[in-house]
Amino acid sequence: MIELMNRYIKNAVEKQYQIDIDTATKKEIDNIKEINVSDLTMDKDASIWDFLDFHNLVKLDCSYLPIIELITKNCPNLEYLRWEGVRGAKINIDITKKQ
């Protein structure tokens, strides 16, 4: 489930929620409603930001990151997306619901 997660997302979630993403239960993951990864890195190798596993995400701040692809599939509760200052020449934002 979590094996392809960007390490910056993983570290931010672990710090904010004090859980180990690799061993977290479905309930622990489902309790994550807000993620702030704003300005965590300028690493161009971290250009794919996939939040697919966070089904109950309501608020996401990914400002000031080198994003080429932002994936929030299956996040039907997402109400707030902050992405000002995103640094990517061609940005693909996928906010569709997973089928």
MARLUM-204352 format. One record per atom (N, C-alpha, C): residue in one letter; atom name; x, y, z. Coordinates in nm, 3 decimals, decimal comma. Layout:
MARLUM-204352
['A' 'CA' [X Y Z]]
...
//
This chain:
MARLUM-204352
['M' 'N' [0,082 -0,120 0,000]]
['M' 'CA' [0,000 0,000 0,000]]
['M' 'C' [0,086 0,125 0,000]]
['I' 'N' [0,185 0,133 0,088]]
['I' 'CA' [0,259 0,257 0,107]]
['I' 'C' [0,396 0,254 0,038]]
['E' 'N' [0,434 0,146 -0,027]]
['E' 'CA' [0,571 0,129 -0,073]]
['E' 'C' [0,620 0,233 -0,173]]
['L' 'N' [0,533 0,298 -0,247]]
['L' 'CA' [0,576 0,396 -0,347]]
['L' 'C' [0,566 0,540 -0,298]]
['M' 'N' [0,537 0,560 -0,170]]
['M' 'CA' [0,518 0,694 -0,118]]
['M' 'C' [0,648 0,774 -0,117]]
['N' 'N' [0,640 0,895 -0,163]]
['N' 'CA' [0,750 0,991 -0,156]]
['N' 'C' [0,799 0,998 -0,011]]
['R' 'N' [0,932 0,991 0,008]]
['R' 'CA' [0,987 0,989 0,145]]
['R' 'C' [0,956 1,115 0,223]]
['Y' 'N' [0,937 1,226 0,155]]
['Y' 'CA' [0,905 1,351 0,225]]
['Y' 'C' [0,763 1,348 0,281]]
['I' 'N' [0,670 1,288 0,207]]
['I' 'CA' [0,534 1,270 0,258]]
['I' 'C' [0,539 1,178 0,379]]
['K' 'N' [0,609 1,068 0,364]]
['K' 'CA' [0,620 0,970 0,472]]
['K' 'C' [0,676 1,035 0,599]]
['N' 'N' [0,785 1,108 0,587]]
['N' 'CA' [0,847 1,172 0,703]]
['N' 'C' [0,756 1,278 0,766]]
['A' 'N' [0,687 1,356 0,683]]
['A' 'CA' [0,597 1,460 0,735]]
['A' 'C' [0,481 1,398 0,811]]
['V' 'N' [0,423 1,293 0,757]]
['V' 'CA' [0,310 1,226 0,823]]
['V' 'C' [0,355 1,161 0,953]]
['E' 'N' [0,470 1,094 0,949]]
['E' 'CA' [0,521 1,030 1,070]]
['E' 'C' [0,548 1,133 1,180]]
['K' 'N' [0,602 1,248 1,142]]
['K' 'CA' [0,630 1,353 1,241]]
['K' 'C' [0,501 1,415 1,295]]
['Q' 'N' [0,408 1,445 1,206]]
['Q' 'CA' [0,285 1,512 1,246]]
['Q' 'C' [0,193 1,422 1,328]]
['Y' 'N' [0,188 1,294 1,295]]
['Y' 'CA' [0,092 1,203 1,359]]
['Y' 'C' [0,157 1,099 1,452]]
['Q' 'N' [0,289 1,102 1,464]]
['Q' 'CA' [0,364 1,008 1,549]]
['Q' 'C' [0,327 0,862 1,522]]
['I' 'N' [0,324 0,826 1,395]]
['I' 'CA' [0,301 0,687 1,357]]
['I' 'C' [0,408 0,645 1,258]]
['D' 'N' [0,434 0,517 1,251]]
['D' 'CA' [0,527 0,462 1,152]]
['D' 'C' [0,442 0,420 1,032]]
['I' 'N' [0,458 0,490 0,922]]
['I' 'CA' [0,378 0,464 0,803]]
['I' 'C' [0,392 0,319 0,757]]
['D' 'N' [0,511 0,262 0,770]]
['D' 'CA' [0,534 0,126 0,723]]
['D' 'C' [0,455 0,021 0,801]]
['T' 'N' [0,420 0,050 0,926]]
['T' 'CA' [0,347 -0,047 1,009]]
['T' 'C' [0,210 0,005 1,053]]
['A' 'N' [0,170 0,120 1,002]]
['A' 'CA' [0,043 0,181 1,043]]
['A' 'C' [-0,075 0,094 1,001]]
['T' 'N' [-0,177 0,095 1,086]]
['T' 'CA' [-0,300 0,022 1,054]]
['T' 'C' [-0,384 0,104 0,957]]
['K' 'N' [-0,482 0,041 0,897]]
['K' 'CA' [-0,574 0,112 0,808]]
['K' 'C' [-0,645 0,223 0,886]]
['K' 'N' [-0,682 0,195 1,010]]
['K' 'CA' [-0,750 0,295 1,092]]
['K' 'C' [-0,661 0,417 1,116]]
['E' 'N' [-0,532 0,394 1,144]]
['E' 'CA' [-0,440 0,506 1,165]]
['E' 'C' [-0,428 0,590 1,039]]
['I' 'N' [-0,416 0,525 0,924]]
['I' 'CA' [-0,407 0,597 0,797]]
['I' 'C' [-0,538 0,673 0,770]]
['D' 'N' [-0,650 0,610 0,797]]
['D' 'CA' [-0,780 0,673 0,774]]
['D' 'C' [-0,803 0,794 0,864]]
['N' 'N' [-0,735 0,801 0,977]]
['N' 'CA' [-0,749 0,914 1,068]]
['N' 'C' [-0,671 1,037 1,025]]
['I' 'N' [-0,591 1,025 0,921]]
['I' 'CA' [-0,512 1,138 0,872]]
['I' 'C' [-0,601 1,226 0,786]]
['K' 'N' [-0,625 1,346 0,833]]
['K' 'CA' [-0,716 1,439 0,766]]
['K' 'C' [-0,642 1,558 0,703]]
['E' 'N' [-0,521 1,584 0,751]]
['E' 'CA' [-0,448 1,702 0,707]]
['E' 'C' [-0,300 1,668 0,693]]
['I' 'N' [-0,240 1,712 0,584]]
['I' 'CA' [-0,097 1,692 0,563]]
['I' 'C' [-0,037 1,823 0,514]]
['N' 'N' [0,074 1,861 0,576]]
['N' 'CA' [0,147 1,980 0,536]]
['N' 'C' [0,288 1,938 0,497]]
['V' 'N' [0,318 1,945 0,369]]
['V' 'CA' [0,452 1,914 0,319]]
['V' 'C' [0,514 2,037 0,254]]
['S' 'N' [0,460 2,153 0,284]]
['S' 'CA' [0,505 2,278 0,225]]
['S' 'C' [0,653 2,303 0,249]]
['D' 'N' [0,723 2,336 0,141]]
['D' 'CA' [0,862 2,382 0,148]]
['D' 'C' [0,957 2,282 0,214]]
['L' 'N' [0,931 2,151 0,198]]
['L' 'CA' [1,017 2,051 0,261]]
['L' 'C' [1,146 2,024 0,184]]
['T' 'N' [1,143 2,044 0,053]]
['T' 'CA' [1,260 2,009 -0,027]]
['T' 'C' [1,259 2,084 -0,160]]
['M' 'N' [1,376 2,094 -0,217]]
['M' 'CA' [1,389 2,141 -0,355]]
['M' 'C' [1,450 2,030 -0,441]]
['D' 'N' [1,449 1,909 -0,389]]
['D' 'CA' [1,501 1,791 -0,457]]
['D' 'C' [1,416 1,761 -0,581]]
['K' 'N' [1,474 1,781 -0,698]]
['K' 'CA' [1,400 1,760 -0,822]]
['K' 'C' [1,365 1,613 -0,845]]
['D' 'N' [1,434 1,522 -0,775]]
['D' 'CA' [1,401 1,379 -0,785]]
['D' 'C' [1,272 1,347 -0,711]]
['A' 'N' [1,226 1,439 -0,629]]
['A' 'CA' [1,101 1,421 -0,553]]
['A' 'C' [0,990 1,500 -0,621]]
['S' 'N' [0,969 1,478 -0,749]]
['S' 'CA' [0,873 1,558 -0,825]]
['S' 'C' [0,734 1,496 -0,833]]
['I' 'N' [0,720 1,371 -0,788]]
['I' 'CA' [0,589 1,305 -0,786]]
['I' 'C' [0,541 1,300 -0,643]]
['W' 'N' [0,425 1,358 -0,617]]
['W' 'CA' [0,368 1,367 -0,483]]
['W' 'C' [0,233 1,296 -0,486]]
['D' 'N' [0,232 1,174 -0,437]]
['D' 'CA' [0,116 1,086 -0,446]]
['D' 'C' [0,052 1,068 -0,309]]
['F' 'N' [-0,070 1,118 -0,294]]
['F' 'CA' [-0,143 1,110 -0,168]]
['F' 'C' [-0,257 1,008 -0,176]]
['L' 'N' [-0,247 0,915 -0,268]]
['L' 'CA' [-0,350 0,815 -0,295]]
['L' 'C' [-0,393 0,737 -0,171]]
['D' 'N' [-0,301 0,709 -0,081]]
['D' 'CA' [-0,332 0,625 0,036]]
['D' 'C' [-0,411 0,697 0,144]]
['F' 'N' [-0,425 0,828 0,134]]
['F' 'CA' [-0,491 0,906 0,240]]
['F' 'C' [-0,635 0,938 0,199]]
['H' 'N' [-0,721 0,838 0,210]]
['H' 'CA' [-0,859 0,847 0,161]]
['H' 'C' [-0,943 0,952 0,231]]
['N' 'N' [-0,911 0,986 0,354]]
['N' 'CA' [-0,991 1,083 0,429]]
['N' 'C' [-0,927 1,220 0,439]]
['L' 'N' [-0,831 1,245 0,352]]
['L' 'CA' [-0,762 1,374 0,352]]
['L' 'C' [-0,859 1,487 0,322]]
['V' 'N' [-0,856 1,590 0,406]]
['V' 'CA' [-0,943 1,706 0,390]]
['V' 'C' [-0,862 1,828 0,351]]
['K' 'N' [-0,741 1,840 0,405]]
['K' 'CA' [-0,659 1,959 0,384]]
['K' 'C' [-0,517 1,917 0,346]]
['L' 'N' [-0,466 1,977 0,237]]
['L' 'CA' [-0,332 1,946 0,188]]
['L' 'C' [-0,260 2,075 0,152]]
['D' 'N' [-0,142 2,093 0,208]]
['D' 'CA' [-0,057 2,207 0,174]]
['D' 'C' [0,072 2,153 0,115]]
['C' 'N' [0,091 2,175 -0,013]]
['C' 'CA' [0,213 2,129 -0,080]]
['C' 'C' [0,281 2,246 -0,152]]
['S' 'N' [0,274 2,363 -0,092]]
['S' 'CA' [0,332 2,484 -0,150]]
['S' 'C' [0,485 2,477 -0,155]]
['Y' 'N' [0,540 2,546 -0,254]]
['Y' 'CA' [0,684 2,565 -0,268]]
['Y' 'C' [0,762 2,435 -0,281]]
['L' 'N' [0,711 2,345 -0,363]]
['L' 'CA' [0,778 2,217 -0,387]]
['L' 'C' [0,802 2,201 -0,537]]
['P' 'N' [0,899 2,118 -0,575]]
['P' 'CA' [0,925 2,093 -0,717]]
['P' 'C' [0,833 1,985 -0,772]]
['I' 'N' [0,706 2,016 -0,782]]
['I' 'CA' [0,606 1,917 -0,822]]
['I' 'C' [0,587 1,914 -0,973]]
['I' 'N' [0,593 1,795 -1,028]]
['I' 'CA' [0,556 1,774 -1,168]]
['I' 'C' [0,422 1,701 -1,172]]
['E' 'N' [0,404 1,610 -1,076]]
['E' 'CA' [0,278 1,535 -1,071]]
['E' 'C' [0,225 1,533 -0,927]]
['L' 'N' [0,102 1,581 -0,910]]
['L' 'CA' [0,034 1,581 -0,781]]
['L' 'C' [-0,087 1,490 -0,793]]
['I' 'N' [-0,089 1,384 -0,713]]
['I' 'CA' [-0,194 1,283 -0,723]]
['I' 'C' [-0,275 1,280 -0,594]]
['T' 'N' [-0,403 1,310 -0,606]]
['T' 'CA' [-0,494 1,303 -0,490]]
['T' 'C' [-0,615 1,217 -0,524]]
['K' 'N' [-0,594 1,116 -0,607]]
['K' 'CA' [-0,702 1,024 -0,642]]
['K' 'C' [-0,759 0,963 -0,515]]
['N' 'N' [-0,885 0,939 -0,516]]
['N' 'CA' [-0,953 0,874 -0,404]]
['N' 'C' [-0,945 0,954 -0,275]]
['C' 'N' [-0,942 1,085 -0,287]]
['C' 'CA' [-0,950 1,175 -0,171]]
['C' 'C' [-1,078 1,258 -0,186]]
['P' 'N' [-1,194 1,194 -0,177]]
['P' 'CA' [-1,320 1,264 -0,204]]
['P' 'C' [-1,353 1,373 -0,102]]
['N' 'N' [-1,287 1,372 0,013]]
['N' 'CA' [-1,314 1,472 0,116]]
['N' 'C' [-1,224 1,593 0,107]]
['L' 'N' [-1,133 1,594 0,010]]
['L' 'CA' [-1,038 1,704 -0,002]]
['L' 'C' [-1,112 1,834 -0,029]]
['E' 'N' [-1,101 1,927 0,065]]
['E' 'CA' [-1,168 2,057 0,054]]
['E' 'C' [-1,070 2,171 0,032]]
['Y' 'N' [-0,947 2,152 0,075]]
['Y' 'CA' [-0,849 2,260 0,072]]
['Y' 'C' [-0,718 2,209 0,014]]
['L' 'N' [-0,674 2,271 -0,094]]
['L' 'CA' [-0,547 2,237 -0,156]]
['L' 'C' [-0,468 2,366 -0,175]]
['R' 'N' [-0,358 2,377 -0,103]]
['R' 'CA' [-0,272 2,495 -0,116]]
['R' 'C' [-0,148 2,450 -0,191]]
['W' 'N' [-0,120 2,517 -0,303]]
['W' 'CA' [-0,004 2,478 -0,383]]
['W' 'C' [0,065 2,599 -0,445]]
['E' 'N' [0,057 2,713 -0,378]]
['E' 'CA' [0,122 2,833 -0,430]]
['E' 'C' [0,274 2,814 -0,436]]
['G' 'N' [0,334 2,873 -0,533]]
['G' 'CA' [0,479 2,869 -0,547]]
['G' 'C' [0,533 2,734 -0,590]]
['V' 'N' [0,448 2,645 -0,639]]
['V' 'CA' [0,496 2,514 -0,684]]
['V' 'C' [0,590 2,536 -0,801]]
['R' 'N' [0,703 2,468 -0,796]]
['R' 'CA' [0,807 2,486 -0,897]]
['R' 'C' [0,812 2,364 -0,989]]
['G' 'N' [0,742 2,372 -1,097]]
['G' 'CA' [0,742 2,264 -1,196]]
['G' 'C' [0,702 2,322 -1,330]]
['A' 'N' [0,776 2,290 -1,434]]
['A' 'CA' [0,748 2,346 -1,565]]
['A' 'C' [0,616 2,295 -1,621]]
['K' 'N' [0,591 2,167 -1,604]]
['K' 'CA' [0,468 2,107 -1,654]]
['K' 'C' [0,406 2,030 -1,537]]
['I' 'N' [0,296 2,078 -1,486]]
['I' 'CA' [0,237 2,019 -1,366]]
['I' 'C' [0,109 1,944 -1,403]]
['N' 'N' [0,101 1,819 -1,359]]
['N' 'CA' [-0,017 1,737 -1,379]]
['N' 'C' [-0,083 1,716 -1,243]]
['I' 'N' [-0,204 1,768 -1,226]]
['I' 'CA' [-0,276 1,752 -1,101]]
['I' 'C' [-0,393 1,657 -1,125]]
['D' 'N' [-0,391 1,546 -1,054]]
['D' 'CA' [-0,495 1,444 -1,069]]
['D' 'C' [-0,579 1,442 -0,942]]
['I' 'N' [-0,701 1,494 -0,952]]
['I' 'CA' [-0,790 1,497 -0,836]]
['I' 'C' [-0,914 1,410 -0,858]]
['T' 'N' [-0,902 1,317 -0,951]]
['T' 'CA' [-1,015 1,228 -0,978]]
['T' 'C' [-1,033 1,128 -0,864]]
['K' 'N' [-1,152 1,074 -0,856]]
['K' 'CA' [-1,180 0,969 -0,758]]
['K' 'C' [-1,141 0,836 -0,819]]
['K' 'N' [-1,073 0,754 -0,742]]
['K' 'CA' [-1,030 0,622 -0,788]]
['K' 'C' [-1,154 0,536 -0,815]]
['Q' 'N' [-1,153 0,467 -0,927]]
['Q' 'CA' [-1,265 0,380 -0,964]]
['Q' 'C' [-1,246 0,243 -0,908]]
//
